[in-house]
Amino acid sequence: MVKRMRILLAEDEIALAKALSTIFSKNNYSIDVAYDGEEAFDYIQTGIYDLAILDVMMPKMDGITLLKKVRASKNNMPIIMLTAKDEISDIELGLDSGADDYLTKPFAVKELLARVRALSRRVENQSVISNELVFEDLKLSITDFTLSSENGSVRLSNKEFQMLEMLMSAPGKVISTEKFMDKIWGYDSDTEIGVVWVYIAYLRKKIANLSSLVEIKAMRNSGYYIGKKND
């Protein structure tokens, strides 16, 4: 099974972010969206992305600052910058800060896709990325949605997989109910927020049935995280 390239799009213009997300999904890419620089940095720190597309003008942390932080953390993932600025000095600043490519708005979607394909060839030529996430005795396969431990295995539903993938990509990090809703059900979903608790309950039961050393824990009024039992 061919691994779908995973892209992070950091773009605070909601309409543009939704449009690009739809286009990339139709072109067989797996894409997540962050709406501000701080959220984007948190996503990138999980280490699960093959490429990032960063808008320069974003709230909380601008794209250039975000780019510099990513490079300072020794992350060499391909990064494309998007901006309404077209001054040569702005483009130079982006490239000098570690960007691999730079597009000014408005841009042709076909050109963006072509540049992503060009950078993806670099990813394909690198070492093969593991097809599973591991935390303590739990292993989560990203190819067949199977969760396993030494005591057995169980197949997860799509949304169960997405939630556990978020948790296992950043062990110990609290993920809010709102972030689960935004990333899995969609920014403008009409689904009740209580569905997150329901799926957390499903996952807790399946992990317990595997007699795992870890569990999903709740941080009061904050969210959920995965950690070792009794820690």
C-alpha positions in Angstrom: 0.0 0.0 0.0 1.4 3.4 -1.1 1.7 5.9 1.8 -0.2 9.1 1.1 2.0 12.2 1.4 0.9 14.1 4.5 0.8 17.9 4.3 0.2 20.6 6.9 -1.4 23.8 5.6 -1.1 26.8 7.8 -3.5 29.5 6.5 -5.7 31.8 8.5 -8.1 32.6 5.5 -10.7 30.0 6.3 -12.3 30.0 2.8 -8.9 29.6 1.1 -7.8 26.9 3.6 -11.0 24.9 3.0 -10.6 25.2 -0.8 -7.0 24.1 -0.8 -7.8 21.3 1.6 -10.5 20.0 -0.7 -8.2 20.2 -3.8 -5.3 18.4 -2.1 -7.6 15.7 -0.8 -8.9 15.1 -4.3 -5.4 14.8 -5.5 -4.7 12.0 -3.0 -2.8 13.9 -0.4 -3.5 13.7 3.3 -3.9 17.3 4.6 -4.4 19.0 8.0 -5.1 22.6 8.5 -3.8 25.0 11.2 -5.3 28.5 11.4 -2.5 30.3 13.2 1.3 30.0 13.6 1.3 28.7 17.1 -1.1 25.9 16.2 0.9 25.1 13.1 4.2 24.8 15.1 2.5 22.4 17.5 1.3 20.2 14.6 4.8 20.3 13.0 6.4 19.2 16.3 4.5 15.9 16.1 6.9 14.9 13.3 4.2 13.3 11.2 4.2 15.6 8.2 6.1 15.2 4.9 5.7 18.8 3.8 4.3 22.1 5.1 2.7 25.1 3.3 2.9 28.2 5.4 1.2 31.5 4.9 3.4 34.5 5.9 0.7 36.6 7.5 -0.9 34.7 10.3 -2.1 35.5 13.8 -0.2 34.5 17.0 3.0 33.7 15.0 3.8 34.9 11.5 5.0 32.5 8.9 8.6 33.7 8.8 9.0 33.3 12.6 7.4 29.9 12.4 9.8 28.9 9.6 12.8 30.0 11.6 11.5 28.0 14.7 11.0 24.9 12.6 14.5 25.1 11.1 16.0 25.9 14.6 14.5 22.6 15.8 16.5 20.8 13.2 13.4 19.9 11.1 14.4 19.8 7.4 10.9 19.0 6.0 10.2 20.7 2.7 8.4 24.0 3.3 6.5 26.3 0.7 5.7 29.8 1.8 2.5 31.6 0.6 2.2 35.4 0.8 0.5 38.4 -0.7 3.8 40.2 -0.7 5.7 40.1 -3.9 8.7 42.3 -3.1 12.0 40.7 -3.9 13.2 41.4 -0.4 10.3 39.5 1.1 11.0 36.5 -1.1 14.7 36.6 -0.2 13.9 36.7 3.5 11.7 33.6 3.2 14.3 31.7 1.2 17.1 32.8 3.5 15.1 31.7 6.5 14.9 28.2 5.2 11.9 28.0 2.8 12.3 25.6 -0.1 9.9 27.4 -2.3 7.8 30.6 -2.4 4.5 31.5 -4.1 2.8 34.9 -4.1 -1.0 35.3 -3.9 -3.0 35.0 -6.1 -1.5 31.8 -7.5 -2.6 29.1 -9.8 -3.6 25.9 -8.0 -1.9 23.8 -10.7 1.3 25.6 -10.0 1.1 24.9 -6.3 0.4 21.3 -7.0 3.3 21.1 -9.4 5.7 22.6 -6.8 4.4 20.1 -4.1 5.0 17.2 -6.5 8.6 18.5 -7.2 9.3 18.7 -3.5 7.7 15.4 -2.8 10.3 13.7 -4.9 12.8 14.7 -2.3 10.7 13.0 0.4 10.4 9.8 -1.7 14.1 9.6 -2.1 14.7 9.8 1.7 14.6 6.9 4.0 11.2 5.2 4.2 9.1 6.6 7.1 7.8 4.0 9.5 4.2 2.9 8.9 3.4 2.7 12.6 3.3 4.9 15.7 4.7 3.3 18.9 4.2 4.4 22.5 5.3 2.1 25.2 3.6 -1.3 24.4 1.1 0.1 22.0 1.6 0.1 18.2 -0.8 1.9 15.8 -0.5 0.9 12.1 -1.2 3.8 9.8 -1.8 1.5 6.9 -4.6 -0.7 8.2 -5.8 1.1 11.3 -4.8 -1.8 13.6 -3.9 -1.1 17.2 -1.9 -3.8 18.9 0.1 -4.8 22.0 1.7 -8.0 23.2 -1.7 -9.2 24.2 -3.5 -8.9 20.8 -4.8 -6.5 18.3 -7.9 -4.7 17.3 -9.0 -2.7 14.2 -10.1 0.9 14.8 -12.8 2.8 13.0 -11.6 5.8 10.9 -12.4 8.4 13.6 -11.0 6.2 16.4 -7.8 6.0 14.4 -7.6 9.7 13.7 -8.1 10.5 17.4 -5.5 8.0 18.6 -3.1 9.0 15.9 -3.2 12.6 17.3 -2.7 11.4 20.8 0.2 8.9 20.0 1.9 11.5 17.8 2.5 13.6 20.9 2.5 11.5 24.1 1.8 13.5 27.2 0.5 16.5 25.3 -3.0 17.6 26.1 -5.3 17.9 23.1 -8.5 19.9 23.6 -11.9 18.7 22.7 -12.2 21.6 20.3 -9.0 20.6 18.5 -10.4 17.0 18.0 -13.6 18.5 16.7 -11.8 20.9 14.3 -9.4 18.4 12.9 -11.6 15.3 12.6 -15.2 16.5 12.2 -14.4 19.8 10.6 -14.3 23.5 11.5 -18.0 24.1 10.7 -19.4 20.7 11.6 -22.9 20.5 13.2 -21.9 17.4 15.2 -22.3 17.8 19.0 -19.1 18.2 20.9 -20.0 15.3 23.2 -19.1 12.9 20.3 -15.5 13.4 21.3 -16.2 11.9 24.8 -18.0 9.0 23.1 -15.0 8.1 20.9 -12.6 8.6 23.8 -14.7 6.0 25.7 -14.5 3.6 22.8 -10.7 4.0 22.6 -10.2 3.5 26.3 -12.2 0.3 26.2 -10.2 -1.1 23.3 -6.9 -0.2 24.9 -8.0 -1.8 28.2 -9.0 -4.9 26.4 -5.4 -5.1 25.1 -4.2 -5.0 28.7 -1.9 -2.1 27.7 0.5 -0.3 30.0 -0.9 3.0 28.8 -4.2 4.8 29.0 -6.0 7.9 27.7 -6.1 10.4 30.6 -8.3 13.5 31.0 -7.0 16.9 32.1 -9.9 18.7 33.8 -11.3 21.5 31.6 -8.4 21.1 29.1 -8.6 17.9 27.1 -7.0 14.5 26.8 -3.6 13.0 26.6 -2.0 9.5 26.4 0.4 8.4 29.1 1.6 5.4 31.2 -0.8 4.1 33.9 -0.1 5.3 37.4 2.2 8.1 36.2 
